[in-house]
């Protein structure tokens, strides 16, 4: 909860950072009786809940659109291209403190089906109804052999 008491309980401050922008509002409790103070506190908590929902939505949007720039990256955060010894898409994601790891073999399934299955699994792990279209369009080129190490 981001509702703070200031000046020995005379003011309430609601503050949340949404997409890097600070949202804040102050509520005065000076000269109010107890019932009105409770109403003001309810208003502050309601505003905090509204901003928390916006904050969660903004975070989900950032996670969904985020890419990676690692050596084995596919451009979708959570899916990497690995070689075991043939290429495969590895999905690694953590949700609610539980780690999910699964590999989809390009040799066994074919590149298109392996990519579709890996994006579907990642979306399922993250709780999406379906894989976003941006993920489906980001299928990387899959070389037959692993790149040579230097």
N, C-alpha and C positions, 0 to 999 in steps of 0.2 A: 504494500500500500504506500502511495506517495502523498499522503496527507500529513503535513507537519504542523505541530503547534509552535507558535512563536510568541515572544513577549509574555512569558509565564501564562500561556493559555488565552491570551487576548486576541490573537490572530490565528487563522488557519491558512496554510499555504498548500496548494495542490500543484505538483510539478511533475511533468513527464517529458522525455525527449522522444520525439517522433520524427523519424527520418533525419536525424541530426539537428532538428530545430526544437528549441526548448519551448514548451507550452507551460504556462504557469498562471495561476489566478489566486488572489488573496481574498479571504473572507474574514470580516470583523465580527468579534463576539462582544465587543465593548457595549455596555448598557443594555444587554439583552437578558431576559430572564431565562431560566433553565430550559423551558420547553422550546423557546425560540432558538436557543443555542443548539439544542438537539436537532431542530429542523435544518439549521445552517450546516451542522455536521453531516446530516444526511445528504444535503445538496453537494457538499464537498466530496463525499464518498461516491455519489452518483457521477459527478464529473470525472473523478479519478478512474472509475470503472469504464466510462466512455473512452477516455484517453488510453487506458490500458488495452482496450479492444482495438483501437486504432494502431497502437504500438505493435500489438501482435500481428495485425494484418500487414503492416509495413514490413515487419521482420520476415513473415512468410513470403512476401513478394520479393524481398531481397534474396532470400535463400533460393527461391525458385529460379530466379534469373542469374544467380551467381555462376561464374565459370571458374575454371582453374587453369593454371599455366605451368603445371608440372610436366616432367619429361614424358610420362605415359598418359597425359591428360586427353580426354575425349571432348573437353569443352563443357561437360556437364558435371557439376560438383557431386561427387559420390560414385561416379563411374570412371574406371580407369581401364586402359588397354594393357593387358599383361600377356606374357608368353610362357606357356607351360607344357611342353615346348612349342605347341601351336598357339596362335593368338586366341585370346578370350577377353570378354568384357567382364571385369570384376566390379560388382556393386558392393560398396562398403558404406554403411550408414548407421548412425546411432539414434535411436528414438526411445525416449523415456528411460534412459539409462541402460538400454539393451542394445547390443551390437548385432547387426545383421550383415552377413557376408555371403555372397553367392556369385559363382562364376558361370558365364554362358559362353560355351565354346563356339568359335566361329567355324571351325572345321566340321563340327558335328551338326550345327544348326544352319550354317550359312550366315553371312555377315548381316543381311537385312533382318532375319528372324532373331538372331542373337541380340542385335541392337534393340529391336522392338520388345523382346522379353526383358532385357535389362532395364529399359526405361519404365516398363510396366511394373516390374518388381520394385524399383526405386520409388515410384509414385505410390504404390501400395504401402510401402514401409513408412512413407511420410504422411500418409493419410489423405492423399488426393483422390478424387473420384476417377481420374484418368491421367495419363501422362500428358504434360503440356505440349502443345504443338511445336514450341521452340525446341524442345528436346528431340522430338522426332526428326526435325530438320537438321540437326547438328551431327548426324552420323558421320564419324570420321572415316578416312580411307584406311583400310586395314592391309598392311603389307603381309606378304606370305611368310616372311622370316623376320626374326627380331633384328632391330638395327644393331650394327656392330659396336661393341664397346671400345672406347679409346683408351 
